[in-house]
Amino acid sequence: MLQVAPSPSKTLHLDDCHADAIVVEPHQLILALDKQSKTPIVRMGEALTRLGYIDEDQLKKAFEMQKMDRSVPLGQLLVNMGFLTCRELNTALASKMGYPVVDVTRFPIEVDALQKISMSTALRLNVIPLMSRNNITVVAAVDPTSRDTVRELEFLVRGRVKMTLGDKLEIQKAIRDSYEKFVLQATNLAGELDNPDNSNAHASSSELLESMEQNDIVEDDEKQIEQSDNTLVRLINTMIIEAWESGVSDIHVESQPQKAKVRIRFRKDGVLSLHVELPHTYRTALVARLKIMADLDISERRKPQDGKIEFSKFSARHRLELRIATIPTNHGLENVVLRLLASSKPIAMEKIGLTELNYLQLQNAVSRPYGMVLCVGPTGSGKTTTLHSVLSYLNTPDRKIWTAEDPVEITQAGLCQVQINPKIDLTFAKALRAFLRADPDIIMVGEIRDNETARIAIEASLTGHMVLSTLHTNSSAETVTRLIDMGMDPFNFADSILAVLAQRLARTWCKACRKVVPASEGYIDELMIDYLHAFPPDLMLPRDKVLADWISQYAQHGRLGHYSASGCKQCLGTGMSGRIGLHELLRVTPGMRHLIQTGARSEMIQREAFASGEFRTLRQDGIGKVLSGHTSIEEVRANSNNT
């Protein structure tokens, strides 16, 4: 996205305005605001053209530029483009748009107004509260036309906000002087969580909710019963910290219609559970606060939005990042999903749960000088984590590695990582084209979503590059036919593809309460039937051979075990804690390459994989992990198809 940075020298100076127009006293400000309220509303562009500062062509160019980046106000954009001087902009704001000009260094700033907005927020937004009258807070700002600033301030003060014009340097100085004078530096709400002397800092979200409900006054008008910003912010921050400390992957904020409570659920190890319920009167404020944390538009409630929260801005001790997605629902409500990006470091390749055979085969495939290796599975199955583990193995000083990701969740030193941004037309396909001009050895494409990306990835793998990517398919064999169906040339694709790793995640037994007893004959027969069912009839292994392999690999004292877990405090009574990967690695052999070239069905490709004697399905890999005491057969069945 194009971003035009304003010049620090182009700020308002009081000399730009007549001395009698500068406000220094509260009664002057009240009169000026009253006058402004009676002034007809004039748009910025119209005001500047009326004054003759710009012409229609210049305004049109600025509008076109603003379509690419809405974050820069129109007036500042015109200044940055050289069509307008800062003096002319300020004259238009003061004379045609009626904004009072305040000398914040001489104005008697009121402590009641300062208490409504924290010092950190004032510094971030370049504003300073001046005074408060009849639920209206008057604020001096560098850019009084910013609607986003007004919306955020109105949310924070729980009332209306009137904007005035001030000098940037003087506002920043007045912020520090005024908050220090009234000892209000600690009103930074993020600091409350980091202050060990704060009695509420370590309160749990349930305790904070109880406090909110005790202060709740039942009214029909939602806006009249919203809680103070301090309590709501502490509740949200504490909820995020609790989720992070508990190993939660997602937080779901679910607004219900009418007076039903707002439900907040945590997803841990792939399973949702209720965390807390809030009164319906807080749903609007809760969603708005989360949007503010992610710099989203709090006034837009009809369209989905997505963004990122750098939580260290709100709690310096907790350096974590969250992805946020807001989704409009029925009755004009919104749901929010927060994904905690808990780890920015890759997992070692030998620790992602691959069997010894799969590990060696995958290691061999990705170590080739060129070709394509795909990791496939549904959303949330750990594909990106696996690819970054592979990149960690390949990341050596003699290799140049480029990645295109959406989003960049895991970072590694030595990689050149690019964030995909469809808003500026930076797609996976365009990033891939750019990479090919940057002399890479290895390319990782976050996801093959379309024909163009697939075609360029195949061409790259045929021209001396190792290409890693992901795809949303159910099995490794199905991936091959899916790409052919997308229009790929069968001969080029057959020459490029080296291996396909299908993956799922299954919950693991809690190590604190896991126990094992000797497996009964019935239990072993149940697992054996499941295991043998995946083989083609003419390639099925003898039962005795499979059983002998199991005993040699998994038996303790000559007996296979039957694992279970009763549940404990550590796993919250579920018996499960953590997850492990189930894998299905299809290595492309010469015979399989011929089948791909002739457009064979996925069943034929899987049969050829079995004929190699090394291929095992997701279900079969999972059964091995059941016998080794990592997970249950129910988890394996829930996360795999026995085909």
Secondary structure as GFF3:
##gff-version 3
##sequence-region A 1 643
A	DSSP	three_ten_helix	14	16	.	.	.	ID=ss1
A	DSSP	three_ten_helix	19	21	.	.	.	ID=ss2
A	DSSP	beta_strand	22	23	.	.	.	ID=ss3
A	DSSP	alpha_helix	26	38	.	.	.	ID=ss4
A	DSSP	alpha_helix	44	50	.	.	.	ID=ss5
A	DSSP	alpha_helix	56	68	.	.	.	ID=ss6
A	DSSP	alpha_helix	74	80	.	.	.	ID=ss7
A	DSSP	alpha_helix	86	91	.	.	.	ID=ss8
A	DSSP	pi_helix	92	96	.	.	.	ID=ss9
A	DSSP	beta_strand	101	102	.	.	.	ID=ss10
A	DSSP	alpha_helix	111	114	.	.	.	ID=ss11
A	DSSP	alpha_helix	119	125	.	.	.	ID=ss12
A	DSSP	beta_strand	127	133	.	.	.	ID=ss13
A	DSSP	beta_strand	136	141	.	.	.	ID=ss14
A	DSSP	alpha_helix	147	157	.	.	.	ID=ss15
A	DSSP	beta_strand	160	165	.	.	.	ID=ss16
A	DSSP	alpha_helix	168	181	.	.	.	ID=ss17
A	DSSP	three_ten_helix	185	187	.	.	.	ID=ss18
A	DSSP	alpha_helix	189	194	.	.	.	ID=ss19
A	DSSP	alpha_helix	205	214	.	.	.	ID=ss20
A	DSSP	three_ten_helix	222	225	.	.	.	ID=ss21
A	DSSP	alpha_helix	229	245	.	.	.	ID=ss22
A	DSSP	beta_strand	250	254	.	.	.	ID=ss23
A	DSSP	beta_strand	262	268	.	.	.	ID=ss24
A	DSSP	beta_strand	271	278	.	.	.	ID=ss25
A	DSSP	three_ten_helix	280	282	.	.	.	ID=ss26
A	DSSP	alpha_helix	283	293	.	.	.	ID=ss27
A	DSSP	beta_strand	305	310	.	.	.	ID=ss28
A	DSSP	three_ten_helix	311	313	.	.	.	ID=ss29
A	DSSP	beta_strand	321	328	.	.	.	ID=ss30
A	DSSP	three_ten_helix	330	332	.	.	.	ID=ss31
A	DSSP	beta_strand	334	341	.	.	.	ID=ss32
A	DSSP	three_ten_helix	349	351	.	.	.	ID=ss33
A	DSSP	alpha_helix	356	366	.	.	.	ID=ss34
A	DSSP	beta_strand	371	376	.	.	.	ID=ss35
A	DSSP	alpha_helix	383	394	.	.	.	ID=ss36
A	DSSP	beta_strand	401	405	.	.	.	ID=ss37
A	DSSP	beta_strand	415	419	.	.	.	ID=ss38
A	DSSP	three_ten_helix	422	424	.	.	.	ID=ss39
A	DSSP	alpha_helix	428	436	.	.	.	ID=ss40
A	DSSP	beta_strand	442	445	.	.	.	ID=ss41
A	DSSP	alpha_helix	451	462	.	.	.	ID=ss42
A	DSSP	beta_strand	466	471	.	.	.	ID=ss43
A	DSSP	alpha_helix	476	485	.	.	.	ID=ss44
A	DSSP	alpha_helix	490	496	.	.	.	ID=ss45
A	DSSP	beta_strand	497	509	.	.	.	ID=ss46
A	DSSP	beta_strand	514	518	.	.	.	ID=ss47
A	DSSP	alpha_helix	521	533	.	.	.	ID=ss48
A	DSSP	three_ten_helix	537	539	.	.	.	ID=ss49
A	DSSP	alpha_helix	543	554	.	.	.	ID=ss50
A	DSSP	beta_strand	561	565	.	.	.	ID=ss51
A	DSSP	beta_strand	576	587	.	.	.	ID=ss52
A	DSSP	alpha_helix	590	597	.	.	.	ID=ss53
A	DSSP	alpha_helix	602	611	.	.	.	ID=ss54
A	DSSP	alpha_helix	618	627	.	.	.	ID=ss55
A	DSSP	alpha_helix	633	638	.	.	.	ID=ss56
###
